[in-house]
Amino acid sequence: MNWKFRTRPEIFRALACTLFAVLLGGRASLAADNIASHPGKSAPWVATWGAAMLRSNHGAPDFSGETLRQIVHVSVGGDQTRVWFSNRFGREPLRIGSAHVALSAQGSSIIDGSDRELTFDHLTSIVIPPGATVVSDPVALRVPAFANLAISTYFPGMALASTEHTMALTTSYAAGGNHVDAAQLDPAGATENAWYFLSGVDVYAPHDSAVVAFGDSITDGWRSTADQNRRWPDDLATRLAAAPNTAKAGVLGVVNSGISGNRVLLDGAGPNALARFDADVLARSNARYLIVMESVNDIGRYARDHQPYGNLAQRLESGLAQMAVQAHQHGIAVFAATLTPYKGCSYYSPEGEVVRRQLNQWIRTSDVFDGVVDFAKATRDPQHPLRFLPEYDSGDHLHPNDAGFKAMAAAIDLNLFTKSPSK
């Protein structure tokens, strides 16, 4: 600061501003610490649905001049809702001309009287910069627990969908022109099996909180029945709502942040797990718990790729430990899940199996986490423990079927969700 050219009143004003900034910074820091330490007490907004975004790698579809009606299945309910839109992997600004949310009926139809216009800082349209994520203003809409929502978005300009969640296992709909408030889109119109630009839904639910399920295709629900919401995080949400202890504790929202093909250590199907951790876990509204199950794709590709970076098991342990440290910093309790069997699948190898067993043993015995979910024990064949139990195997010897996903959810001790983080 150059004091030579300042008058005495200017100096006093500068000192006062500096002192005020220091005091305000201290208070802001204290408030931030309070929020991180007590997430359940700090915010009435709870994530009820979410999807992890990745860059389109198969040719981005073009929704220019079209309405996209996307269907999502929520977990916890509330009297108000707001919607998150992402242009995370876009290279150009994305203009949303108008957007609506409604309770979904069958197909592209919406329930009469439930349609609500979404606004952004009280405006009906918004331009999302490249790499950015935005949230709508709250809208008064009573969302029942486990309802399906229809979120309709009209793109008046260029809208190449480079930001998506590839394997939605849910049918959505597209039509030319602006039809965000239509009771039903043209039944003969285009259908989509991915989510585009849509990354989350919150509800106003004071005293409730959310669980984030973070992982790869097994968490994403690949090979579960489409349009039936039979992934293990879906089954977990049903159990949490039905159990008196967790309902009383206000642990009801479940966000699925799985990406099929994702890895901990390298990019591929989406950014690597550590690179996407902030957006897909820490940024979720009122997340209080995290279940992380990821590493099988690193292990499965180990025999083929031979990553030249040292001991794979140790590197995976370090990656999972980093997630725990960062989540704890935000007041989130972390439960690590053991990796399910994969012998017989296309990328199985004896070397990879050694790494899987080492990692599972470390997860079971480490003091890094607040708890352990033993998915391996819940799904393995007791007679052939390196393989899935046949009635839980979808047929590819890597992914569970609907019964297997239900068994995984049933293996989670719900008492874990009545405790605060211990780290």
C-alpha positions as CSV (number, residue, x, y, z in Angstrom):
1,M,0.0,0.0,0.0
2,N,1.4,3.4,-1.0
3,W,0.7,5.7,2.0
4,K,2.6,8.7,0.5
5,F,-0.3,10.0,-1.5
6,R,-3.1,9.2,1.0
7,T,-4.7,11.9,3.2
8,R,-5.2,11.2,6.9
9,P,-8.9,10.5,6.5
10,E,-8.1,8.0,3.7
11,I,-5.6,6.3,6.0
12,F,-8.2,6.0,8.7
13,R,-10.7,4.6,6.3
14,A,-8.2,2.1,4.9
15,L,-7.3,1.0,8.5
16,A,-11.0,0.7,9.4
17,C,-11.7,-1.4,6.2
18,T,-8.8,-3.6,6.9
19,L,-9.9,-4.2,10.5
20,F,-13.5,-4.9,9.4
21,A,-12.3,-7.3,6.8
22,V,-10.2,-9.2,9.4
23,L,-13.1,-9.4,11.8
24,L,-15.5,-10.4,9.1
25,G,-13.0,-13.0,7.8
26,G,-12.8,-14.4,11.3
27,R,-16.5,-14.6,11.6
28,A,-16.9,-16.1,8.1
29,S,-14.2,-18.7,8.9
30,L,-16.0,-19.5,12.2
31,A,-19.3,-19.9,10.3
32,A,-17.7,-22.1,7.7
33,D,-16.2,-24.3,10.4
34,N,-19.6,-24.5,12.1
35,I,-21.3,-25.6,8.8
36,A,-18.6,-28.2,8.2
37,S,-18.9,-29.6,11.7
38,H,-22.7,-29.6,11.9
39,P,-24.0,-30.1,8.4
40,G,-27.3,-31.5,9.6
41,K,-28.0,-28.3,11.5
42,S,-26.8,-25.8,9.0
43,A,-29.0,-26.1,5.9
44,P,-32.6,-27.0,5.2
45,W,-31.9,-28.1,1.6
46,V,-31.3,-31.8,1.2
47,A,-30.1,-33.6,-2.0
48,T,-32.8,-36.0,-2.9
49,W,-31.5,-37.1,-6.3
50,G,-28.3,-36.6,-8.2
51,A,-26.2,-37.8,-11.1
52,A,-22.4,-37.6,-11.7
53,M,-21.6,-35.7,-14.9
54,L,-19.0,-36.8,-17.4
55,R,-17.9,-35.6,-20.9
56,S,-19.8,-37.2,-23.8
57,N,-17.4,-39.6,-25.5
58,H,-19.7,-40.9,-28.2
59,G,-20.7,-37.8,-30.0
60,A,-22.6,-35.2,-28.1
61,P,-26.3,-35.2,-29.1
62,D,-27.7,-31.8,-30.3
63,F,-30.7,-30.4,-28.5
64,S,-30.6,-27.0,-30.2
65,G,-34.2,-25.7,-30.5
66,E,-35.6,-28.6,-28.6
67,T,-37.3,-29.4,-25.3
68,L,-35.7,-32.1,-23.2
69,R,-38.0,-33.7,-20.6
70,Q,-35.9,-35.8,-18.1
71,I,-37.4,-38.2,-15.5
72,V,-35.7,-38.6,-12.2
73,H,-36.6,-40.7,-9.1
74,V,-36.2,-38.9,-5.8
75,S,-35.6,-40.3,-2.3
76,V,-36.7,-37.8,0.4
77,G,-39.6,-35.5,-0.1
78,G,-40.3,-31.9,0.8
79,D,-42.6,-28.9,0.3
80,Q,-40.2,-27.0,-2.0
81,T,-37.7,-28.1,-4.6
82,R,-34.8,-26.6,-6.6
83,V,-32.9,-28.1,-9.6
84,W,-29.2,-28.1,-10.4
85,F,-28.0,-27.8,-14.0
86,S,-24.4,-28.3,-15.2
87,N,-22.3,-27.2,-18.2
88,R,-19.2,-28.8,-16.6
89,F,-17.8,-30.2,-19.8
90,G,-19.2,-27.6,-22.2
91,R,-16.8,-25.5,-24.3
92,E,-19.4,-22.8,-25.0
93,P,-22.0,-21.1,-22.9
94,L,-25.3,-23.0,-22.6
95,R,-28.5,-21.0,-22.7
96,I,-31.6,-22.4,-21.0
97,G,-34.5,-20.5,-22.5
98,S,-37.1,-21.9,-20.0
99,A,-37.4,-24.8,-17.6
100,H,-40.2,-26.4,-15.7
101,V,-40.5,-29.1,-13.0
102,A,-43.6,-31.3,-12.4
103,L,-44.6,-34.6,-10.9
104,S,-44.2,-37.3,-13.5
105,A,-47.0,-39.6,-14.6
106,Q,-46.5,-42.3,-17.1
107,G,-44.1,-41.9,-20.0
108,S,-43.6,-38.2,-20.8
109,S,-46.9,-37.2,-19.2
110,I,-47.0,-35.0,-16.1
111,I,-49.6,-35.0,-13.3
112,D,-52.2,-32.3,-13.8
113,G,-51.8,-29.2,-11.7
114,S,-48.2,-30.1,-10.6
115,D,-46.3,-28.1,-13.3
116,R,-44.1,-25.3,-12.0
117,E,-41.9,-22.8,-13.8
118,L,-38.3,-22.7,-12.7
119,T,-36.5,-19.3,-12.4
120,F,-32.9,-18.3,-11.9
121,D,-32.5,-15.2,-9.7
122,H,-36.1,-14.5,-10.6
123,L,-35.4,-14.7,-14.4
124,T,-37.0,-17.4,-16.6
125,S,-33.8,-18.0,-18.5
126,I,-30.1,-18.3,-17.8
127,V,-26.8,-18.7,-19.6
128,I,-24.4,-21.2,-17.9
129,P,-20.7,-20.5,-18.6
130,P,-18.4,-23.3,-19.7
131,G,-17.5,-25.5,-16.7
132,A,-20.1,-24.0,-14.4
133,T,-23.0,-25.4,-12.5
134,V,-26.1,-23.4,-11.4
135,V,-29.1,-24.0,-9.2
136,S,-32.7,-22.7,-9.8
137,D,-34.6,-20.6,-7.4
138,P,-36.8,-22.6,-5.0
139,V,-40.3,-23.4,-6.2
140,A,-43.3,-24.4,-4.2
141,L,-44.1,-28.0,-5.2
142,R,-44.9,-30.7,-2.7
143,V,-42.6,-33.6,-3.7
144,P,-43.6,-36.9,-2.1
145,A,-40.8,-39.3,-1.1
146,F,-39.9,-41.7,-3.9
147,A,-41.8,-39.7,-6.5
148,N,-40.7,-39.3,-10.1
149,L,-40.1,-35.8,-11.3
150,A,-40.3,-34.6,-14.9
151,I,-37.8,-31.7,-15.5
152,S,-38.3,-30.0,-18.8
153,T,-35.8,-27.7,-20.4
154,Y,-35.9,-25.7,-23.6
155,F,-32.7,-24.8,-25.4
156,P,-33.3,-22.0,-27.9
157,G,-29.7,-21.8,-29.1
158,M,-26.8,-24.2,-29.7
159,A,-27.0,-27.0,-27.1
160,L,-24.5,-29.8,-27.9
161,A,-24.9,-32.1,-24.8
162,S,-21.2,-32.6,-24.0
163,T,-22.1,-32.8,-20.3
164,E,-24.1,-36.0,-19.5
165,H,-24.6,-39.0,-17.3
166,T,-24.4,-41.8,-19.8
167,M,-26.2,-44.8,-18.3
168,A,-29.3,-43.3,-16.7
169,L,-31.3,-46.6,-17.0
170,T,-34.3,-44.2,-17.2
171,T,-36.2,-43.1,-20.3
172,S,-36.4,-39.4,-21.0
173,Y,-37.9,-37.5,-23.9
174,A,-37.1,-34.9,-26.5
175,A,-39.2,-32.8,-28.9
176,G,-38.6,-29.9,-31.3
177,G,-39.7,-26.5,-30.1
178,N,-40.6,-25.1,-26.7
179,H,-43.0,-27.6,-24.9
180,V,-41.8,-27.3,-21.3
181,D,-45.3,-26.9,-20.0
182,A,-46.9,-29.5,-22.2
183,A,-49.0,-32.2,-20.4
184,Q,-47.3,-34.8,-22.6
185,L,-44.7,-34.7,-25.3
186,D,-45.3,-36.3,-28.7
187,P,-45.5,-40.1,-28.0
188,A,-43.7,-40.7,-31.3
189,G,-40.9,-38.3,-30.4
190,A,-37.3,-39.1,-29.5
191,T,-36.4,-40.9,-26.3
192,E,-33.2,-40.7,-24.4
193,N,-31.4,-43.1,-22.0
194,A,-29.0,-40.6,-20.5
195,W,-29.3,-37.5,-18.4
196,Y,-28.0,-34.3,-20.0
197,F,-27.0,-31.1,-18.2
198,L,-29.0,-32.2,-15.1
199,S,-26.9,-33.0,-12.1
200,G,-29.2,-32.7,-9.0
201,V,-32.4,-32.1,-7.3
202,D,-32.9,-30.7,-3.7
203,V,-35.9,-30.5,-1.5
204,Y,-36.6,-28.3,1.4
205,A,-36.5,-30.7,4.3
206,P,-35.2,-29.2,7.6
207,H,-33.5,-31.7,9.9
208,D,-33.0,-34.3,7.1
209,S,-29.7,-35.1,5.5
210,A,-28.3,-37.2,2.6
211,V,-26.2,-40.2,1.9
212,V,-23.9,-40.1,-1.1
213,A,-23.2,-43.4,-2.9
214,F,-19.9,-42.9,-4.7
215,G,-18.5,-45.5,-7.1
216,D,-18.5,-47.1,-10.5
217,S,-21.0,-49.2,-12.6
218,I,-22.0,-51.3,-9.6
219,T,-23.2,-48.2,-7.8
220,D,-24.5,-46.7,-11.0
221,G,-26.7,-49.8,-11.3
222,W,-25.6,-51.2,-14.6
223,R,-27.6,-54.3,-15.6
224,S,-30.4,-53.5,-13.1
225,T,-33.9,-53.3,-14.7
226,A,-34.3,-50.1,-16.7
227,D,-37.0,-47.6,-15.5
228,Q,-37.6,-49.6,-12.3
229,N,-35.1,-47.9,-9.9
230,R,-33.5,-51.2,-8.7
231,R,-30.0,-50.0,-8.0
232,W,-28.6,-50.7,-4.6
233,P,-28.7,-46.9,-3.6
234,D,-32.5,-47.0,-4.5
235,D,-33.0,-50.0,-2.3
236,L,-31.0,-48.3,0.5
237,A,-33.2,-45.2,0.3
238,T,-36.3,-47.4,0.8
239,R,-34.7,-49.1,3.8
240,L,-33.7,-45.7,5.4
241,A,-37.2,-44.3,5.1
242,A,-38.8,-47.4,6.5
243,A,-36.5,-47.8,9.6
244,P,-37.7,-45.9,12.6
245,N,-34.2,-45.0,13.9
246,T,-32.9,-43.5,10.6
247,A,-36.2,-41.8,9.9
248,K,-36.0,-40.2,13.4
249,A,-32.3,-39.2,12.8
250,G,-33.4,-37.5,9.6
251,V,-31.3,-39.6,7.2
252,L,-33.4,-40.0,4.2
253,G,-31.9,-38.6,1.0
254,V,-29.7,-40.9,-1.2
255,V,-27.7,-39.5,-4.1
256,N,-26.2,-41.9,-6.6
257,S,-22.8,-40.5,-7.7
258,G,-21.7,-43.6,-9.6
259,I,-20.2,-43.5,-13.0
260,S,-20.0,-46.7,-15.0
261,G,-16.4,-47.6,-15.9
262,N,-15.0,-45.0,-13.5
263,R,-11.6,-45.5,-11.8
264,V,-9.9,-44.1,-8.7
265,L,-6.5,-43.4,-10.2
266,L,-6.9,-42.6,-13.9
267,D,-9.4,-40.8,-16.1
268,G,-11.5,-42.8,-18.6
269,A,-15.2,-43.1,-18.1
270,G,-15.4,-39.7,-16.5
271,P,-12.8,-37.9,-14.5
272,N,-10.9,-40.1,-12.0
273,A,-12.6,-40.5,-8.6
274,L,-10.4,-38.0,-6.8
275,A,-10.8,-35.4,-9.5
276,R,-14.6,-35.5,-9.4
277,F,-14.9,-35.8,-5.6
278,D,-15.6,-32.2,-4.9
279,A,-18.5,-31.9,-7.4
280,D,-20.0,-35.3,-6.9
281,V,-19.7,-35.7,-3.1
282,L,-18.7,-32.5,-1.2
283,A,-21.0,-30.2,-3.2
284,R,-24.2,-32.3,-2.5
285,S,-26.6,-30.4,-0.3
286,N,-26.5,-31.4,3.3
287,A,-24.6,-34.6,2.7
288,R,-23.8,-36.2,6.0
289,Y,-22.7,-39.7,5.0
290,L,-20.7,-41.3,2.2
291,I,-20.5,-44.9,1.1
292,V,-17.5,-45.3,-1.3
293,M,-17.1,-48.5,-3.4
294,E,-14.6,-48.0,-6.2
295,S,-11.4,-49.6,-7.5
296,V,-12.6,-52.7,-9.4
297,N,-11.9,-51.0,-12.8
298,D,-8.4,-50.0,-11.7
299,I,-7.9,-53.6,-10.7
300,G,-9.6,-55.2,-13.7
301,R,-7.4,-53.2,-16.1
302,Y,-4.3,-53.8,-14.1
303,A,-3.3,-57.0,-15.9
304,R,-3.8,-55.4,-19.3
305,D,-2.5,-51.9,-18.7
306,H,0.3,-52.6,-16.1
307,Q,0.2,-49.1,-14.7
308,P,3.8,-48.1,-14.1
309,Y,3.2,-46.2,-10.9
310,G,4.3,-48.6,-8.1
311,N,2.2,-50.9,-5.9
312,L,-1.4,-50.7,-7.1
313,A,-3.0,-51.8,-3.8
314,Q,-1.1,-49.2,-1.9
315,R,-2.0,-46.5,-4.4
316,L,-5.7,-47.5,-4.2
317,E,-5.6,-47.4,-0.4
318,S,-4.1,-43.9,-0.5
319,G,-6.8,-42.8,-2.9
320,L,-9.6,-44.0,-0.7
321,A,-7.9,-42.5,2.4
322,Q,-7.7,-39.2,0.6
323,M,-11.5,-39.3,0.1
324,A,-12.0,-40.0,3.8
325,V,-9.8,-37.1,4.8
326,Q,-11.5,-34.6,2.5
327,A,-15.0,-35.8,3.5
328,H,-14.2,-35.6,7.2
329,Q,-13.1,-32.0,6.6
330,H,-16.7,-31.3,5.6
331,G,-18.2,-33.2,8.5
332,I,-19.2,-36.2,6.4
333,A,-18.9,-39.7,7.9
334,V,-17.3,-42.2,5.5
335,F,-18.1,-45.9,5.1
336,A,-15.9,-47.9,2.8
337,A,-17.4,-50.9,1.0
338,T,-15.5,-54.0,0.1
339,L,-15.2,-54.9,-3.6
340,T,-17.5,-57.7,-4.8
341,P,-16.2,-60.8,-6.5
342,Y,-15.4,-60.7,-10.2
343,K,-13.9,-64.0,-11.3
344,G,-15.2,-65.1,-14.7
345,C,-15.7,-61.6,-16.0
346,S,-13.8,-60.4,-19.1
347,Y,-11.0,-58.6,-17.3
348,Y,-10.4,-61.0,-14.4
349,S,-6.8,-61.9,-13.7
350,P,-5.1,-63.8,-10.8
351,E,-2.9,-60.7,-10.3
352,G,-5.9,-58.4,-10.0
353,E,-7.6,-60.8,-7.6
354,V,-4.6,-60.5,-5.3
355,V,-5.0,-56.7,-5.3
356,R,-8.8,-57.0,-4.6
357,R,-8.2,-59.2,-1.6
358,Q,-5.5,-57.0,-0.3
359,L,-7.7,-53.9,-0.6
360,N,-10.7,-55.6,1.0
361,Q,-8.5,-56.7,3.9
362,W,-7.3,-53.2,4.4
363,I,-10.8,-51.8,4.2
364,R,-12.0,-54.2,6.9
365,T,-9.1,-53.5,9.3
366,S,-8.2,-49.8,8.6
367,D,-9.0,-47.1,11.1
368,V,-9.4,-44.5,8.3
369,F,-13.1,-44.9,7.9
370,D,-16.1,-44.5,10.2
371,G,-17.5,-47.9,9.3
372,V,-17.4,-50.7,6.8
373,V,-20.0,-52.2,4.4
374,D,-19.1,-55.7,3.5
375,F,-20.6,-56.1,0.0
376,A,-18.1,-58.8,-0.9
377,K,-19.4,-61.0,1.9
378,A,-23.0,-60.3,1.0
379,T,-22.7,-61.3,-2.7
380,R,-20.1,-64.0,-2.9
381,D,-20.8,-67.7,-3.4
382,P,-19.8,-69.5,-0.1
383,Q,-18.7,-72.5,-2.2
384,H,-16.7,-70.4,-4.6
385,P,-15.9,-67.2,-2.8
386,L,-14.1,-65.6,-5.8
387,R,-17.4,-65.6,-7.7
388,F,-20.9,-64.1,-7.3
389,L,-23.6,-66.2,-5.8
390,P,-25.4,-67.4,-9.0
391,E,-28.8,-66.0,-8.0
392,Y,-27.1,-62.5,-7.6
393,D,-25.1,-62.6,-10.9
394,S,-26.5,-60.6,-13.8
395,G,-24.6,-63.0,-16.1
396,D,-21.4,-61.1,-16.8
397,H,-19.8,-62.2,-13.4
398,L,-19.1,-58.6,-12.5
399,H,-22.4,-56.8,-12.0
400,P,-25.3,-57.9,-9.7
401,N,-28.8,-58.4,-11.0
402,D,-31.8,-56.8,-9.2
403,A,-31.7,-59.5,-6.5
404,G,-28.0,-58.9,-6.0
405,F,-28.5,-55.1,-5.7
406,K,-31.2,-55.7,-3.1
407,A,-28.9,-58.0,-1.1
408,M,-26.2,-55.3,-1.2
409,A,-28.5,-52.7,0.3
410,A,-29.7,-55.3,2.9
411,A,-26.1,-55.8,4.0
412,I,-25.7,-52.2,5.1
413,D,-26.1,-51.7,8.9
414,L,-28.5,-48.8,9.2
415,N,-27.1,-48.1,12.7
416,L,-24.2,-46.5,10.9
417,F,-26.5,-43.6,9.9
418,T,-27.4,-42.7,13.5
419,K,-23.9,-41.7,14.4
420,S,-21.8,-38.6,13.8
421,P,-18.4,-38.7,12.1
422,S,-15.7,-40.0,14.5
423,K,-12.7,-38.6,12.7
